[in-house]
Amino acid sequence: MSLGQRVSSDNQLTRLLQIGVVLEEVVESRAAHHLESLPPEERAEFDEEVRELLVDASEESADHRERLEALIDDLEAETVEYEEINMLVDAQYRPPEDTDGVLYDQLANEETAYKFYDDLIEAIEASDSEFAVDRGRLLDTLYTIREEEKEGVEEVTEIMEHRA
């Protein structure tokens, strides 16, 4: 996804941050449900490294969501509740059928999030607009989240390489 433009208003920034919240909620929900969704014999095949990856991914997404929600609060807007997104994830996505599917799904989630934050940072940096939220705090938060998503991509890739 490419934003392809500058962020020029609080309303536009709010919408983009809300998209980030929804993205994090989807990632959090899917990571949390991967283990639960597999048949018991498949769950037994998960090694500790994969379990830890999924738990960490879920916790990290929850943390990212909270940081984004704090920025949105400063813009005096609201976000979509996690429970609503969780229900949509349950209804819309079939769980992966094996460990490799879980890892590929997690990699796609991490890459999508990284690219979103990379594009959002670029669009904010290209803008000379003033926002109701402190620009330095906004960018610091987004830089941190982007870096954590990059680390997530690297972690999943490393696990996949070990399993190959």
C-alpha positions in Angstrom: 0.0 0.0 0.0 1.3 3.4 -0.8 -0.2 6.6 0.6 1.2 8.5 -2.4 0.5 11.9 -0.9 1.2 14.2 2.0 -0.8 14.2 5.2 -2.3 17.7 5.2 -4.9 17.8 8.0 -5.8 16.5 11.4 -8.8 14.7 9.8 -6.6 12.9 7.3 -4.0 12.0 10.0 -6.7 10.7 12.2 -8.1 8.4 9.5 -4.6 7.1 8.8 -3.9 6.4 12.4 -7.3 4.7 12.7 -6.3 2.4 9.8 -3.1 1.6 11.8 -5.2 0.7 14.8 -7.4 -1.6 12.7 -4.3 -3.2 11.1 -2.8 -3.8 14.6 -6.1 -5.2 15.8 -6.2 -7.6 12.9 -2.6 -8.7 13.5 -3.2 -9.1 17.2 -6.4 -11.1 16.7 -4.9 -13.4 14.1 -1.7 -14.1 16.1 -3.8 -14.8 19.2 -6.1 -17.2 17.3 -3.5 -19.2 15.3 -2.8 -21.7 18.0 -6.4 -22.0 19.0 -7.5 -22.6 15.5 -5.3 -25.5 14.6 -6.3 -29.1 15.4 -4.7 -30.5 18.5 -2.2 -32.6 16.6 -1.0 -29.6 14.7 -0.7 -27.5 17.9 1.6 -30.2 19.3 3.9 -29.7 16.3 4.5 -26.0 17.2 7.8 -25.6 18.9 8.4 -23.1 21.6 10.0 -20.7 19.2 6.8 -20.4 17.1 4.6 -20.2 20.2 6.7 -17.4 21.6 6.6 -15.6 18.2 2.8 -15.6 18.2 2.5 -14.5 21.8 5.0 -11.7 21.3 3.3 -10.6 18.0 0.0 -10.4 19.8 1.4 -8.4 22.7 3.4 -6.1 20.4 0.3 -5.4 18.3 -1.7 -4.6 21.4 1.1 -2.2 22.5 1.2 -0.6 19.1 -2.6 -0.2 19.1 -2.5 1.5 22.5 0.2 3.9 21.3 -1.8 4.8 18.2 -4.9 5.2 20.2 -3.1 7.7 22.5 -2.2 9.8 19.4 -5.8 9.6 18.2 -7.1 10.7 21.6 -4.9 13.8 21.3 -6.6 14.5 18.0 -9.9 14.2 19.8 -11.2 11.3 17.7 -12.2 7.7 18.4 -11.0 4.3 17.3 -12.7 1.0 16.4 -12.9 -1.3 19.4 -10.7 -4.5 19.4 -13.7 -6.7 20.0 -15.4 -5.5 16.8 -12.3 -6.3 14.7 -11.8 -9.6 16.5 -15.3 -10.7 15.5 -14.6 -9.7 11.9 -11.4 -11.6 11.9 -13.1 -14.7 13.2 -15.8 -14.4 10.5 -13.6 -13.5 7.5 -10.4 -15.5 7.8 -9.9 -19.2 7.6 -7.1 -20.3 9.9 -3.9 -21.6 8.4 -3.9 -25.4 8.1 -0.3 -26.0 9.3 2.7 -24.4 11.0 4.1 -23.2 7.7 0.8 -21.5 6.9 0.9 -19.8 10.3 4.4 -18.5 9.7 3.6 -17.3 6.2 0.5 -15.5 7.5 2.5 -13.9 10.3 5.2 -12.8 7.9 2.6 -11.2 5.6 1.1 -9.4 8.6 4.4 -8.1 9.8 5.4 -7.0 6.2 2.1 -5.2 5.7 2.4 -3.3 9.0 6.0 -2.3 8.3 5.1 -1.0 4.8 2.1 0.9 6.1 4.1 2.7 8.8 6.9 3.3 6.4 4.5 5.0 3.9 2.7 6.9 6.7 6.0 8.3 8.0 7.0 9.3 4.5 3.6 11.1 3.9 3.9 13.0 7.3 7.5 14.0 6.6 6.5 15.2 3.1 3.9 17.5 4.7 4.5 20.9 6.2 1.1 20.9 7.9 0.7 21.5 11.6 -1.2 18.9 13.5 -3.1 19.0 16.9 -0.6 16.3 18.1 3.0 17.1 18.6 4.9 16.2 15.3 8.0 15.0 17.1 6.0 12.7 19.4 3.9 11.5 16.4 7.0 10.6 14.3 8.9 9.1 17.3 6.0 6.8 18.0 5.7 5.8 14.3 9.5 5.3 13.9 9.5 3.0 17.0 6.5 1.0 15.7 8.0 0.7 12.2 11.3 -0.5 13.7 9.5 -3.1 15.8 7.6 -4.3 12.7 10.9 -4.6 10.8 12.3 -6.7 13.7 9.1 -8.9 13.5 9.7 -9.5 9.8 13.3 -10.5 10.5 12.3 -12.7 13.4 9.7 -14.6 11.3 12.1 -14.9 8.4 14.8 -16.3 10.7 12.4 -18.9 12.1 11.3 -19.9 8.6 14.9 -20.3 7.6 15.7 -22.5 10.6 12.7 -24.7 9.7 13.6 -25.0 6.0 
